[in-house]
């Protein structure tokens, strides 16, 4: 069991140490129920500001979305398929 899982665009699990080592990290947290145009606009606007920061190298940035499980179980029991479907959708977005 782990408190954090990271999935790549291909849906496979990635070790955080392999992904984050010596990288600049841009994270958007949300429930993404569903992913909306507003979510994507916030992500793109935030990213455009992030890359303007001094010493940030654009080719060394990791961008990802975080879904907190506590949001998913707030309505009762966790629906694993619903969670996995949202991960698939997020992995396919630009």
Biopython code that builds the backbone (N, CA, C, O; Angstrom):
import numpy as np
from Bio.PDB.StructureBuilder import StructureBuilder

atoms = [
    (1, "UNK", "N", (0.845, -1.181, 0.000)),
    (1, "UNK", "CA", (0.000, 0.000, 0.000)),
    (1, "UNK", "C", (0.891, 1.246, 0.000)),
    (1, "UNK", "O", (1.981, 1.260, 0.572)),
    (2, "UNK", "N", (0.392, 2.273, -0.653)),
    (2, "UNK", "CA", (1.124, 3.529, -0.718)),
    (2, "UNK", "C", (0.139, 4.685, -0.601)),
    (2, "UNK", "O", (-1.046, 4.525, -0.894)),
    (3, "UNK", "N", (0.616, 5.831, -0.182)),
    (3, "UNK", "CA", (-0.235, 7.004, -0.077)),
    (3, "UNK", "C", (-0.280, 7.779, -1.386)),
    (3, "UNK", "O", (-1.152, 8.625, -1.582)),
    (4, "UNK", "N", (0.658, 7.490, -2.280)),
    (4, "UNK", "CA", (0.726, 8.207, -3.544)),
    (4, "UNK", "C", (0.976, 7.229, -4.680)),
    (4, "UNK", "O", (1.795, 6.316, -4.571)),
    (5, "UNK", "N", (0.255, 7.438, -5.769)),
    (5, "UNK", "CA", (0.497, 6.677, -6.988)),
    (5, "UNK", "C", (0.575, 7.677, -8.132)),
    (5, "UNK", "O", (-0.197, 8.634, -8.187)),
    (6, "UNK", "N", (1.501, 7.450, -9.031)),
    (6, "UNK", "CA", (1.651, 8.319, -10.193)),
    (6, "UNK", "C", (1.509, 7.452, -11.432)),
    (6, "UNK", "O", (2.157, 6.415, -11.569)),
    (7, "UNK", "N", (0.643, 7.907, -12.331)),
    (7, "UNK", "CA", (0.415, 7.204, -13.581)),
    (7, "UNK", "C", (0.874, 8.081, -14.730)),
    (7, "UNK", "O", (0.598, 9.280, -14.747)),
    (8, "UNK", "N", (1.574, 7.492, -15.691)),
    (8, "UNK", "CA", (1.978, 8.205, -16.892)),
    (8, "UNK", "C", (0.854, 8.220, -17.907)),
    (8, "UNK", "O", (-0.183, 7.594, -17.688)),
    (9, "UNK", "N", (1.039, 8.930, -19.024)),
    (9, "UNK", "CA", (0.016, 8.991, -20.071)),
    (9, "UNK", "C", (-0.362, 7.615, -20.622)),
    (9, "UNK", "O", (-1.461, 7.432, -21.146)),
    (10, "UNK", "N", (0.545, 6.658, -20.503)),
    (10, "UNK", "CA", (0.253, 5.305, -20.985)),
    (10, "UNK", "C", (-0.509, 4.474, -19.957)),
    (10, "UNK", "O", (-0.841, 3.317, -20.217)),
    (11, "UNK", "N", (-0.792, 5.067, -18.773)),
    (11, "UNK", "CA", (-1.548, 4.378, -17.740)),
    (11, "UNK", "C", (-0.708, 3.525, -16.812)),
    (11, "UNK", "O", (-1.245, 2.906, -15.893)),
    (12, "UNK", "N", (0.590, 3.480, -17.028)),
    (12, "UNK", "CA", (1.467, 2.665, -16.185)),
    (12, "UNK", "C", (1.944, 3.476, -14.984)),
    (12, "UNK", "O", (2.131, 4.690, -15.069)),
    (13, "UNK", "N", (2.136, 2.780, -13.865)),
    (13, "UNK", "CA", (2.602, 3.396, -12.638)),
    (13, "UNK", "C", (4.072, 3.807, -12.780)),
    (13, "UNK", "O", (4.869, 3.080, -13.374)),
    (14, "UNK", "N", (4.424, 4.976, -12.231)),
    (14, "UNK", "CA", (5.787, 5.503, -12.289)),
    (14, "UNK", "C", (6.265, 5.752, -10.860)),
    (14, "UNK", "O", (5.501, 6.249, -10.033)),
    (15, "UNK", "N", (7.501, 5.417, -10.564)),
    (15, "UNK", "CA", (8.077, 5.709, -9.252)),
    (15, "UNK", "C", (8.350, 7.209, -9.144)),
    (15, "UNK", "O", (8.956, 7.787, -10.047)),
    (16, "UNK", "N", (7.912, 7.853, -8.052)),
    (16, "UNK", "CA", (8.143, 9.293, -7.902)),
    (16, "UNK", "C", (9.614, 9.690, -8.011)),
    (16, "UNK", "O", (9.928, 10.712, -8.622)),
    (17, "UNK", "N", (10.515, 8.906, -7.435)),
    (17, "UNK", "CA", (11.938, 9.251, -7.488)),
    (17, "UNK", "C", (12.453, 9.287, -8.925)),
    (17, "UNK", "O", (13.284, 10.129, -9.267)),
    (18, "UNK", "N", (11.965, 8.379, -9.763)),
    (18, "UNK", "CA", (12.385, 8.366, -11.166)),
    (18, "UNK", "C", (11.833, 9.560, -11.933)),
    (18, "UNK", "O", (12.485, 10.069, -12.844)),
    (19, "UNK", "N", (10.658, 9.999, -11.577)),
    (19, "UNK", "CA", (10.001, 11.083, -12.293)),
    (19, "UNK", "C", (10.489, 12.462, -11.866)),
    (19, "UNK", "O", (10.675, 13.335, -12.713)),
    (20, "UNK", "N", (10.698, 12.672, -10.575)),
    (20, "UNK", "CA", (10.943, 14.005, -10.045)),
    (20, "UNK", "C", (12.408, 14.396, -9.881)),
    (20, "UNK", "O", (12.699, 15.568, -9.642)),
    (21, "UNK", "N", (13.322, 13.466, -10.000)),
    (21, "UNK", "CA", (14.722, 13.760, -9.708)),
    (21, "UNK", "C", (15.240, 14.884, -10.602)),
    (21, "UNK", "O", (15.255, 14.761, -11.826)),
    (22, "UNK", "N", (15.663, 15.975, -9.976)),
    (22, "UNK", "CA", (16.225, 17.159, -10.647)),
    (22, "UNK", "C", (15.279, 17.760, -11.680)),
    (22, "UNK", "O", (15.710, 18.187, -12.752)),
    (23, "UNK", "N", (13.994, 17.792, -11.357)),
    (23, "UNK", "CA", (12.990, 18.360, -12.251)),
    (23, "UNK", "C", (12.284, 19.521, -11.567)),
    (23, "UNK", "O", (12.249, 19.607, -10.340)),
    (24, "UNK", "N", (11.728, 20.403, -12.371)),
    (24, "UNK", "CA", (10.832, 21.438, -11.891)),
    (24, "UNK", "C", (9.426, 20.858, -12.000)),
    (24, "UNK", "O", (9.066, 20.276, -13.024)),
    (25, "UNK", "N", (8.638, 21.017, -10.947)),
    (25, "UNK", "CA", (7.351, 20.335, -10.893)),
    (25, "UNK", "C", (6.213, 21.358, -10.869)),
    (25, "UNK", "O", (6.188, 22.261, -10.032)),
    (26, "UNK", "N", (5.282, 21.199, -11.794)),
    (26, "UNK", "CA", (4.083, 22.030, -11.858)),
    (26, "UNK", "C", (2.888, 21.113, -11.636)),
    (26, "UNK", "O", (2.641, 20.200, -12.424)),
    (27, "UNK", "N", (2.148, 21.363, -10.558)),
    (27, "UNK", "CA", (1.055, 20.485, -10.155)),
    (27, "UNK", "C", (-0.261, 21.252, -10.124)),
    (27, "UNK", "O", (-0.327, 22.388, -9.654)),
    (28, "UNK", "N", (-1.301, 20.609, -10.633)),
    (28, "UNK", "CA", (-2.652, 21.153, -10.482)),
    (28, "UNK", "C", (-3.466, 20.137, -9.708)),
    (28, "UNK", "O", (-3.590, 18.980, -10.109)),
    (29, "UNK", "N", (-4.014, 20.585, -8.603)),
    (29, "UNK", "CA", (-4.799, 19.703, -7.743)),
    (29, "UNK", "C", (-6.286, 19.945, -7.993)),
    (29, "UNK", "O", (-6.721, 21.084, -8.163)),
    (30, "UNK", "N", (-7.050, 18.871, -8.012)),
    (30, "UNK", "CA", (-8.489, 19.010, -8.192)),
    (30, "UNK", "C", (-9.182, 17.677, -8.107)),
    (30, "UNK", "O", (-8.549, 16.634, -7.941)),
    (31, "UNK", "N", (-10.507, 17.724, -8.224)),
    (31, "UNK", "CA", (-11.268, 16.483, -8.228)),
    (31, "UNK", "C", (-11.532, 16.020, -9.654)),
    (31, "UNK", "O", (-11.721, 14.827, -9.893)),
    (32, "UNK", "N", (-11.547, 16.955, -10.605)),
    (32, "UNK", "CA", (-11.720, 16.641, -12.027)),
    (32, "UNK", "C", (-12.957, 15.771, -12.261)),
    (32, "UNK", "O", (-12.904, 14.741, -12.933)),
    (33, "UNK", "N", (-14.073, 16.225, -11.679)),
    (33, "UNK", "CA", (-15.351, 15.526, -11.827)),
    (33, "UNK", "C", (-16.327, 16.396, -12.573)),
    (33, "UNK", "O", (-17.186, 16.985, -11.917)),
    (34, "UNK", "N", (-16.282, 16.528, -13.817)),
    (34, "UNK", "CA", (-15.356, 16.008, -14.822)),
    (34, "UNK", "C", (-14.235, 17.022, -15.056)),
    (34, "UNK", "O", (-14.214, 18.085, -14.434)),
    (35, "UNK", "N", (-13.315, 16.694, -15.944)),
    (35, "UNK", "CA", (-12.315, 17.650, -16.390)),
    (35, "UNK", "C", (-13.062, 18.679, -17.246)),
    (35, "UNK", "O", (-13.786, 18.315, -18.172)),
    (36, "UNK", "N", (-12.880, 19.950, -16.931)),
    (36, "UNK", "CA", (-13.606, 21.005, -17.642)),
    (36, "UNK", "C", (-12.658, 21.907, -18.425)),
    (36, "UNK", "O", (-11.439, 21.845, -18.265)),
    (37, "UNK", "N", (-13.244, 22.740, -19.270)),
    (37, "UNK", "CA", (-12.444, 23.736, -19.989)),
    (37, "UNK", "C", (-11.776, 24.695, -19.009)),
    (37, "UNK", "O", (-10.659, 25.154, -19.249)),
    (38, "UNK", "N", (-12.457, 24.996, -17.912)),
    (38, "UNK", "CA", (-11.871, 25.853, -16.887)),
    (38, "UNK", "C", (-10.628, 25.205, -16.283)),
    (38, "UNK", "O", (-9.619, 25.881, -16.085)),
    (39, "UNK", "N", (-10.683, 23.905, -15.988)),
    (39, "UNK", "CA", (-9.502, 23.196, -15.481)),
    (39, "UNK", "C", (-8.332, 23.347, -16.442)),
    (39, "UNK", "O", (-7.211, 23.657, -16.036)),
    (40, "UNK", "N", (-8.610, 23.122, -17.720)),
    (40, "UNK", "CA", (-7.541, 23.178, -18.719)),
    (40, "UNK", "C", (-7.006, 24.600, -18.882)),
    (40, "UNK", "O", (-5.802, 24.787, -19.061)),
    (41, "UNK", "N", (-7.884, 25.602, -18.823)),
    (41, "UNK", "CA", (-7.454, 26.990, -18.921)),
    (41, "UNK", "C", (-6.574, 27.366, -17.732)),
    (41, "UNK", "O", (-5.554, 28.033, -17.900)),
    (42, "UNK", "N", (-6.966, 26.939, -16.530)),
    (42, "UNK", "CA", (-6.155, 27.194, -15.339)),
    (42, "UNK", "C", (-4.785, 26.538, -15.464)),
    (42, "UNK", "O", (-3.771, 27.127, -15.091)),
    (43, "UNK", "N", (-4.760, 25.332, -15.983)),
    (43, "UNK", "CA", (-3.500, 24.608, -16.154)),
    (43, "UNK", "C", (-2.591, 25.337, -17.140)),
    (43, "UNK", "O", (-1.408, 25.535, -16.864)),
    (44, "UNK", "N", (-3.137, 25.736, -18.285)),
    (44, "UNK", "CA", (-2.331, 26.408, -19.308)),
    (44, "UNK", "C", (-1.867, 27.795, -18.856)),
    (44, "UNK", "O", (-0.721, 28.171, -19.101)),
    (45, "UNK", "N", (-2.743, 28.555, -18.202)),
    (45, "UNK", "CA", (-2.353, 29.885, -17.717)),
    (45, "UNK", "C", (-1.292, 29.791, -16.628)),
    (45, "UNK", "O", (-0.318, 30.544, -16.631)),
    (46, "UNK", "N", (-1.486, 28.865, -15.701)),
    (46, "UNK", "CA", (-0.498, 28.675, -14.641)),
    (46, "UNK", "C", (0.847, 28.247, -15.185)),
    (46, "UNK", "O", (1.890, 28.716, -14.729)),
    (47, "UNK", "N", (0.822, 27.353, -16.164)),
    (47, "UNK", "CA", (2.065, 26.879, -16.774)),
    (47, "UNK", "C", (2.791, 28.026, -17.482)),
    (47, "UNK", "O", (4.013, 28.141, -17.385)),
    (48, "UNK", "N", (2.047, 28.868, -18.186)),
    (48, "UNK", "CA", (2.686, 29.979, -18.908)),
    (48, "UNK", "C", (3.357, 30.953, -17.940)),
    (48, "UNK", "O", (4.375, 31.556, -18.279)),
    (49, "UNK", "N", (2.800, 31.112, -16.742)),
    (49, "UNK", "CA", (3.451, 31.937, -15.723)),
    (49, "UNK", "C", (4.635, 31.216, -15.089)),
    (49, "UNK", "O", (5.660, 31.834, -14.804)),
    (50, "UNK", "N", (4.499, 29.937, -14.871)),
    (50, "UNK", "CA", (5.549, 29.129, -14.244)),
    (50, "UNK", "C", (6.839, 29.153, -15.065)),
    (50, "UNK", "O", (7.927, 29.276, -14.502)),
    (51, "UNK", "N", (6.727, 29.038, -16.375)),
    (51, "UNK", "CA", (7.936, 28.984, -17.213)),
    (51, "UNK", "C", (8.645, 30.333, -17.309)),
    (51, "UNK", "O", (9.778, 30.407, -17.784)),
    (52, "UNK", "N", (7.987, 31.390, -16.863)),
    (52, "UNK", "CA", (8.616, 32.717, -16.852)),
    (52, "UNK", "C", (9.457, 32.957, -15.602)),
    (52, "UNK", "O", (10.178, 33.952, -15.520)),
    (53, "UNK", "N", (9.368, 32.053, -14.632)),
    (53, "UNK", "CA", (10.149, 32.194, -13.406)),
    (53, "UNK", "C", (11.639, 32.083, -13.718)),
    (53, "UNK", "O", (12.044, 31.307, -14.584)),
    (54, "UNK", "N", (12.455, 32.870, -13.000)),
    (54, "UNK", "CA", (13.903, 32.785, -13.224)),
    (54, "UNK", "C", (14.424, 31.371, -12.926)),
    (54, "UNK", "O", (13.939, 30.702, -12.013)),
    (55, "UNK", "N", (15.383, 30.942, -13.682)),
    (55, "UNK", "CA", (16.076, 29.658, -13.515)),
    (55, "UNK", "C", (15.239, 28.433, -13.866)),
    (55, "UNK", "O", (15.714, 27.309, -13.699)),
    (56, "UNK", "N", (14.018, 28.609, -14.344)),
    (56, "UNK", "CA", (13.205, 27.468, -14.764)),
    (56, "UNK", "C", (13.542, 27.141, -16.214)),
    (56, "UNK", "O", (13.454, 27.998, -17.093)),
    (57, "UNK", "N", (13.921, 25.916, -16.445)),
    (57, "UNK", "CA", (14.231, 25.466, -17.801)),
    (57, "UNK", "C", (13.039, 24.691, -18.336)),
    (57, "UNK", "O", (12.657, 23.662, -17.778)),
    (58, "UNK", "N", (12.451, 25.188, -19.421)),
    (58, "UNK", "CA", (11.207, 24.629, -19.962)),
    (58, "UNK", "C", (11.320, 23.141, -20.285)),
    (58, "UNK", "O", (10.349, 22.400, -20.131)),
    (59, "UNK", "N", (12.482, 22.703, -20.728)),
    (59, "UNK", "CA", (12.648, 21.301, -21.119)),
    (59, "UNK", "C", (12.850, 20.361, -19.923)),
    (59, "UNK", "O", (13.031, 19.157, -20.104)),
    (60, "UNK", "N", (12.819, 20.913, -18.701)),
    (60, "UNK", "CA", (13.052, 20.107, -17.509)),
    (60, "UNK", "C", (11.873, 20.207, -16.526)),
    (60, "UNK", "O", (12.047, 20.079, -15.315)),
    (61, "UNK", "N", (10.672, 20.440, -17.076)),
    (61, "UNK", "CA", (9.478, 20.598, -16.248)),
    (61, "UNK", "C", (8.599, 19.351, -16.354)),
    (61, "UNK", "O", (8.397, 18.799, -17.435)),
    (62, "UNK", "N", (8.092, 18.934, -15.216)),
    (62, "UNK", "CA", (7.100, 17.853, -15.158)),
    (62, "UNK", "C", (5.774, 18.507, -14.787)),
    (62, "UNK", "O", (5.677, 19.192, -13.769)),
    (63, "UNK", "N", (4.758, 18.297, -15.611)),
    (63, "UNK", "CA", (3.419, 18.829, -15.356)),
    (63, "UNK", "C", (2.496, 17.660, -15.048)),
    (63, "UNK", "O", (2.459, 16.684, -15.798)),
    (64, "UNK", "N", (1.752, 17.750, -13.951)),
    (64, "UNK", "CA", (0.784, 16.692, -13.688)),
    (64, "UNK", "C", (-0.381, 17.202, -12.868)),
    (64, "UNK", "O", (-0.314, 18.256, -12.237)),
    (65, "UNK", "N", (-1.455, 16.423, -12.895)),
    (65, "UNK", "CA", (-2.673, 16.729, -12.145)),
    (65, "UNK", "C", (-2.769, 15.763, -10.974)),
    (65, "UNK", "O", (-2.487, 14.572, -11.109)),
    (66, "UNK", "N", (-3.168, 16.287, -9.835)),
    (66, "UNK", "CA", (-3.300, 15.471, -8.624)),
    (66, "UNK", "C", (-4.774, 15.325, -8.276)),
    (66, "UNK", "O", (-5.501, 16.314, -8.191)),
    (67, "UNK", "N", (-5.203, 14.102, -8.076)),
    (67, "UNK", "CA", (-6.550, 13.821, -7.597)),
    (67, "UNK", "C", (-6.409, 13.290, -6.175)),
    (67, "UNK", "O", (-5.748, 12.276, -5.949)),
    (68, "UNK", "N", (-7.023, 13.968, -5.229)),
    (68, "UNK", "CA", (-6.960, 13.545, -3.845)),
    (68, "UNK", "C", (-8.048, 12.513, -3.579)),
    (68, "UNK", "O", (-9.225, 12.764, -3.839)),
    (69, "UNK", "N", (-7.660, 11.368, -3.069)),
    (69, "UNK", "CA", (-8.620, 10.295, -2.801)),
    (69, "UNK", "C", (-9.682, 10.695, -1.777)),
    (69, "UNK", "O", (-10.803, 10.189, -1.817)),
    (70, "UNK", "N", (-9.335, 11.597, -0.866)),
    (70, "UNK", "CA", (-10.333, 12.010, 0.125)),
    (70, "UNK", "C", (-11.532, 12.672, -0.549)),
    (70, "UNK", "O", (-12.654, 12.571, -0.052)),
    (71, "UNK", "N", (-11.302, 13.355, -1.685)),
    (71, "UNK", "CA", (-12.426, 13.924, -2.440)),
    (71, "UNK", "C", (-13.301, 12.821, -3.016)),
    (71, "UNK", "O", (-14.522, 12.964, -3.077)),
    (72, "UNK", "N", (-12.696, 11.737, -3.432)),
    (72, "UNK", "CA", (-13.436, 10.651, -4.059)),
    (72, "UNK", "C", (-14.278, 9.860, -3.067)),
    (72, "UNK", "O", (-15.342, 9.353, -3.422)),
    (73, "UNK", "N", (-13.809, 9.750, -1.827)),
    (73, "UNK", "CA", (-14.551, 8.959, -0.850)),
    (73, "UNK", "C", (-15.446, 9.816, 0.038)),
    (73, "UNK", "O", (-16.072, 9.299, 0.964)),
    (74, "UNK", "N", (-15.516, 11.120, -0.232)),
    (74, "UNK", "CA", (-16.347, 12.009, 0.583)),
    (74, "UNK", "C", (-17.827, 11.661, 0.474)),
    (74, "UNK", "O", (-18.599, 11.947, 1.389)),
    (75, "UNK", "N", (-18.228, 11.047, -0.635)),
    (75, "UNK", "CA", (-19.628, 10.679, -0.838)),
    (75, "UNK", "C", (-19.920, 9.248, -0.412)),
    (75, "UNK", "O", (-21.026, 8.751, -0.626)),
    (76, "UNK", "N", (-18.955, 8.591, 0.179)),
    (76, "UNK", "CA", (-19.145, 7.200, 0.608)),
    (76, "UNK", "C", (-17.971, 6.359, 0.182)),
    (76, "UNK", "O", (-16.819, 6.774, 0.312)),
    (77, "UNK", "N", (-18.255, 5.186, -0.323)),
    (77, "UNK", "CA", (-17.216, 4.236, -0.716)),
    (77, "UNK", "C", (-16.553, 4.630, -2.028)),
    (77, "UNK", "O", (-17.197, 5.196, -2.911)),
    (78, "UNK", "N", (-15.264, 4.329, -2.153)),
    (78, "UNK", "CA", (-14.492, 4.645, -3.351)),
    (78, "UNK", "C", (-14.914, 3.751, -4.513)),
    (78, "UNK", "O", (-14.922, 2.526, -4.400)),
    (79, "UNK", "N", (-15.262, 4.380, -5.625)),
    (79, "UNK", "CA", (-15.562, 3.653, -6.862)),
    (79, "UNK", "C", (-14.268, 3.618, -7.673)),
    (79, "UNK", "O", (-13.935, 4.585, -8.358)),
    (80, "UNK", "N", (-13.548, 2.513, -7.595)),
    (80, "UNK", "CA", (-12.232, 2.409, -8.223)),
    (80, "UNK", "C", (-12.288, 2.637, -9.730)),
    (80, "UNK", "O", (-11.397, 3.285, -10.280)),
    (81, "UNK", "N", (-13.297, 2.129, -10.400)),
    (81, "UNK", "CA", (-13.381, 2.290, -11.853)),
    (81, "UNK", "C", (-13.581, 3.754, -12.228)),
    (81, "UNK", "O", (-13.006, 4.224, -13.209)),
    (82, "UNK", "N", (-14.384, 4.473, -11.463)),
    (82, "UNK", "CA", (-14.603, 5.907, -11.696)),
    (82, "UNK", "C", (-13.281, 6.659, -11.569)),
    (82, "UNK", "O", (-12.976, 7.532, -12.382)),
    (83, "UNK", "N", (-12.503, 6.321, -10.552)),
    (83, "UNK", "CA", (-11.194, 6.922, -10.329)),
    (83, "UNK", "C", (-10.251, 6.615, -11.497)),
    (83, "UNK", "O", (-9.590, 7.519, -12.008)),
    (84, "UNK", "N", (-10.183, 5.372, -11.914)),
    (84, "UNK", "CA", (-9.303, 4.973, -13.013)),
    (84, "UNK", "C", (-9.728, 5.597, -14.337)),
    (84, "UNK", "O", (-8.881, 5.923, -15.168)),
    (85, "UNK", "N", (-11.030, 5.764, -14.540)),
    (85, "UNK", "CA", (-11.512, 6.416, -15.766)),
    (85, "UNK", "C", (-11.055, 7.870, -15.825)),
    (85, "UNK", "O", (-10.695, 8.360, -16.895)),
    (86, "UNK", "N", (-11.067, 8.558, -14.699)),
    (86, "UNK", "CA", (-10.600, 9.953, -14.682)),
    (86, "UNK", "C", (-9.101, 10.045, -14.913)),
    (86, "UNK", "O", (-8.626, 10.990, -15.542)),
    (87, "UNK", "N", (-8.359, 9.080, -14.414)),
    (87, "UNK", "CA", (-6.924, 9.051, -14.686)),
    (87, "UNK", "C", (-6.686, 8.877, -16.187)),
    (87, "UNK", "O", (-5.824, 9.542, -16.760)),
    (88, "UNK", "N", (-7.436, 7.998, -16.814)),
    (88, "UNK", "CA", (-7.312, 7.795, -18.264)),
    (88, "UNK", "C", (-7.602, 9.080, -19.027)),
    (88, "UNK", "O", (-6.878, 9.423, -19.961)),
    (89, "UNK", "N", (-8.650, 9.788, -18.638)),
    (89, "UNK", "CA", (-9.001, 11.035, -19.322)),
    (89, "UNK", "C", (-7.887, 12.063, -19.152)),
    (89, "UNK", "O", (-7.486, 12.696, -20.128)),
    (90, "UNK", "N", (-7.385, 12.238, -17.944)),
    (90, "UNK", "CA", (-6.314, 13.196, -17.699)),
    (90, "UNK", "C", (-5.055, 12.844, -18.479)),
    (90, "UNK", "O", (-4.354, 13.734, -18.962)),
    (91, "UNK", "N", (-4.768, 11.571, -18.602)),
    (91, "UNK", "CA", (-3.575, 11.139, -19.326)),
    (91, "UNK", "C", (-3.650, 11.413, -20.810)),
    (91, "UNK", "O", (-2.616, 11.457, -21.477)),
    (92, "UNK", "N", (-4.837, 11.597, -21.343)),
    (92, "UNK", "CA", (-5.014, 11.826, -22.788)),
    (92, "UNK", "C", (-5.117, 13.301, -23.158)),
    (92, "UNK", "O", (-5.182, 13.640, -24.339)),
    (93, "UNK", "N", (-5.132, 14.179, -22.159)),
    (93, "UNK", "CA", (-5.272, 15.606, -22.428)),
    (93, "UNK", "C", (-3.929, 16.248, -22.760)),
    (93, "UNK", "O", (-2.880, 15.783, -22.315)),
    (94, "UNK", "N", (-3.973, 17.305, -23.535)),
    (94, "UNK", "CA", (-2.774, 18.105, -23.834)),
    (94, "UNK", "C", (-2.707, 19.288, -22.921)),
    (94, "UNK", "O", (-1.774, 20.086, -23.010)),
]
sb = StructureBuilder()
sb.init_structure("model")
sb.init_model(0)
sb.init_chain("A")
sb.init_seg("    ")
for serial, (resi, resn, name, xyz) in enumerate(atoms, 1):
    if name == "N":
        sb.init_residue(resn, " ", resi, " ")
    sb.init_atom(name, np.array(xyz, "f"), 0.0, 1.0, " ", f" {name:<3s}", serial, name[0])
structure = sb.get_structure()
